[in-house]
Amino acid sequence: MASTAERHVPVVLDLWQFRAQDLGEMLEEETAAWREELHWDFRPSAQLVRRFVDAHALNGYVLVIDDQVAGYSYYVCEEHKGLVGDLYVRKKFRTAGNERKLLGAVVDHLIGARYVKRIESQLVLSRSLDSGPLPGASFARPYPRYFMEIDAAVGAKLPARALEEVVLDQWTERWQDETAHLIASAYRGHVDSEINDQYRSASGARRFLYNIVQHPGCGTFYEPAACVAVIENTGKLCGASLTSMVAEDSGHVTQICVAPATKGQGVGYELLRRSLGALAVAGAKTVSLTVTAANQDAVRLYQRVGFSIERQFSAFVWEGF
Ligand SMILES: CC(C)(COP(=O)(O)OP(=O)(O)OC[C@H]1O[C@@H](n2cnc3c(N)ncnc32)[C@H](O)[C@@H]1OP(=O)(O)O)[C@@H](O)C(=O)NCCC(=O)NCCS
């Protein structure tokens, strides 16, 4: 018979060995955590995980303790990049050691895969990863980030500001290509393009846009609250805010940026004000966004309009292995 110590030893197993029903209780707990802590409906994502697990189409690992599923993590690869898609350890098993063990299995695997040159992760719910040594520490860089939230009713009542030579309109798909170019120019030399390498080029930004418009990872894209700012004389795009509904009563700003030459004139404020108003009309009671702590211009703007920091977490990038 196994000793007490042996019984509690966590084991990491390949996700392929599991069926969706094995992960059922854990995914239900995770869904409740997203709802309580982030006002986010995780059910569509959990459903995708179940479907892909049963199709043996998801790569990752499961942490097993005392014959119970204690947690899981999965990753996806896009060309040279590995993305840690999710990592969740159940509350009763949640320790920094268990979270790191699971992340370590993913990171060690990806570092060992010859085609992977870079790994990115943004695990909003995993707090214990922020302290202590990370897996693959010599290749890792942490970027502190904030999850911020505003009462949508407050956002909907913000006073309008007059803009000079810039008009706002609703974003539609016809702006997709110009928005990709705008993102690449707004994030040139910006800390967020160290965290997400898709921001470094128009082609990368196109993939980023495709993901937020088509996939449910960042909620359901909500076009009526997405806005463009356009230079009146030329019709050229100089700012954009993109939005999604992450629950029936909760919105999210997935992207906001202003062209370098137009910054500091109130365009970011107006985009945000208009998006918040439209999200409130759509039924949002709260609106959230994430921002890098070092991005002080943006943090100041958000705090000025009434967002508050609800959580701190870290984005991680592993490179140079
Ligand atoms: C963050 C960002 C969207 C803000 O947009 P912006 O148009 O520059 O923001 P605003 O002009 O509305 O507000 C910024 C500052 O200009 C000031 N301002 C606003 N209207 C003004 C006006 N009419 N005249 C002079 N100054 C004005 C504001 O007071 C604010 O100053 P403060 O930060 O000292 O309080 C923009 O800087 C950007 O695109 N950054 C790069 C991408 C990015 O970081 N996006 C956010 C990721 S989470």
The ligand as an SDF file (V2000), in Angstrom:
LIG
                    3D

 48 50  0  0  0  0  0  0  0  0999 V2000
   -3.6840   54.4480  -24.6710 C   0  0  0  0  0  0  0  0  0  0  0  0
   -4.2030   55.2460  -25.8620 C   0  0  0  0  0  0  0  0  0  0  0  0
   -5.2820   54.4410  -26.5580 C   0  0  0  0  0  0  0  0  0  0  0  0
   -4.8010   56.5460  -25.3490 C   0  0  0  0  0  0  0  0  0  0  0  0
   -5.3250   57.2590  -26.4480 O   0  0  0  0  0  0  0  0  0  0  0  0
   -5.1640   58.8580  -26.5620 P   0  0  0  0  0  0  0  0  0  0  0  0
   -6.0110   59.3060  -27.6780 O   0  0  0  0  0  0  0  0  0  0  0  0
   -3.7400   59.2080  -26.6020 O   0  0  0  0  0  0  0  0  0  0  0  0
   -5.7770   59.2790  -25.1550 O   0  0  0  0  0  0  0  0  0  0  0  0
   -6.4680   60.6730  -24.8020 P   0  0  0  0  0  0  0  0  0  0  0  0
   -5.9160   61.7530  -25.6430 O   0  0  0  0  0  0  0  0  0  0  0  0
   -7.9320   60.4850  -24.8290 O   0  0  0  0  0  0  0  0  0  0  0  0
   -6.0010   60.8660  -23.3460 O   0  0  0  0  0  0  0  0  0  0  0  0
   -4.5840   60.8450  -23.1100 C   0  0  0  0  0  0  0  0  0  0  0  0
   -4.1180   62.1530  -22.5180 C   0  0  0  0  0  0  0  0  0  0  0  0
   -4.4040   63.2610  -23.3660 O   0  0  0  0  0  0  0  0  0  0  0  0
   -5.0570   64.2870  -22.6320 C   0  0  0  0  0  0  0  0  0  0  0  0
   -6.0580   64.9150  -23.4650 N   0  0  0  0  0  0  0  0  0  0  0  0
   -7.2470   64.4380  -23.7790 C   0  0  0  0  0  0  0  0  0  0  0  0
   -7.9000   65.3050  -24.5510 N   0  0  0  0  0  0  0  0  0  0  0  0
   -7.0880   66.3440  -24.7570 C   0  0  0  0  0  0  0  0  0  0  0  0
   -7.1860   67.5530  -25.4850 C   0  0  0  0  0  0  0  0  0  0  0  0
   -8.3080   67.8690  -26.1700 N   0  0  0  0  0  0  0  0  0  0  0  0
   -6.1250   68.3540  -25.5000 N   0  0  0  0  0  0  0  0  0  0  0  0
   -5.0190   68.0560  -24.8000 C   0  0  0  0  0  0  0  0  0  0  0  0
   -4.8710   66.9300  -24.0990 N   0  0  0  0  0  0  0  0  0  0  0  0
   -5.8900   66.0870  -24.0670 C   0  0  0  0  0  0  0  0  0  0  0  0
   -5.7260   63.5650  -21.5180 C   0  0  0  0  0  0  0  0  0  0  0  0
   -5.9100   64.4240  -20.3870 O   0  0  0  0  0  0  0  0  0  0  0  0
   -4.7720   62.4920  -21.2340 C   0  0  0  0  0  0  0  0  0  0  0  0
   -3.7530   63.0140  -20.3920 O   0  0  0  0  0  0  0  0  0  0  0  0
   -3.3400   62.2580  -19.0880 P   0  0  0  0  0  0  0  0  0  0  0  0
   -2.9460   60.8670  -19.5240 O   0  0  0  0  0  0  0  0  0  0  0  0
   -2.1840   63.0390  -18.5590 O   0  0  0  0  0  0  0  0  0  0  0  0
   -4.5300   62.2450  -18.2080 O   0  0  0  0  0  0  0  0  0  0  0  0
   -3.0560   55.5980  -26.8370 C   0  0  0  0  0  0  0  0  0  0  0  0
   -2.0360   56.2310  -26.1180 O   0  0  0  0  0  0  0  0  0  0  0  0
   -2.4680   54.4110  -27.5870 C   0  0  0  0  0  0  0  0  0  0  0  0
   -2.9520   54.0380  -28.6370 O   0  0  0  0  0  0  0  0  0  0  0  0
   -1.3970   53.8210  -27.0550 N   0  0  0  0  0  0  0  0  0  0  0  0
   -0.7500   52.6930  -27.7260 C   0  0  0  0  0  0  0  0  0  0  0  0
   -1.6290   51.4700  -27.6990 C   0  0  0  0  0  0  0  0  0  0  0  0
   -2.0710   51.1440  -26.2850 C   0  0  0  0  0  0  0  0  0  0  0  0
   -1.3010   51.2210  -25.3470 O   0  0  0  0  0  0  0  0  0  0  0  0
   -3.3410   50.7520  -26.1530 N   0  0  0  0  0  0  0  0  0  0  0  0
   -3.9080   50.3530  -24.8870 C   0  0  0  0  0  0  0  0  0  0  0  0
   -3.6070   48.9250  -24.6260 C   0  0  0  0  0  0  0  0  0  0  0  0
   -4.4060   48.3640  -23.1410 S   0  0  0  0  0  0  0  0  0  0  0  0
  1  2  1  0
  2  3  1  0
  2  4  1  0
  2 36  1  0
  4  5  1  0
  5  6  1  0
  6  7  2  0
  6  8  1  0
  6  9  1  0
  9 10  1  0
 10 11  2  0
 10 12  1  0
 10 13  1  0
 13 14  1  0
 14 15  1  0
 15 16  1  0
 15 30  1  0
 16 17  1  0
 17 18  1  0
 17 28  1  0
 18 19  1  0
 18 27  1  0
 19 20  2  0
 20 21  1  0
 21 22  1  0
 21 27  2  0
 22 23  1  0
 22 24  2  0
 24 25  1  0
 25 26  2  0
 26 27  1  0
 28 29  1  0
 28 30  1  0
 30 31  1  0
 31 32  1  0
 32 33  2  0
 32 34  1  0
 32 35  1  0
 36 37  1  0
 36 38  1  0
 38 39  2  0
 38 40  1  0
 40 41  1  0
 41 42  1  0
 42 43  1  0
 43 44  2  0
 43 45  1  0
 45 46  1  0
 46 47  1  0
 47 48  1  0
M  END
$$$$
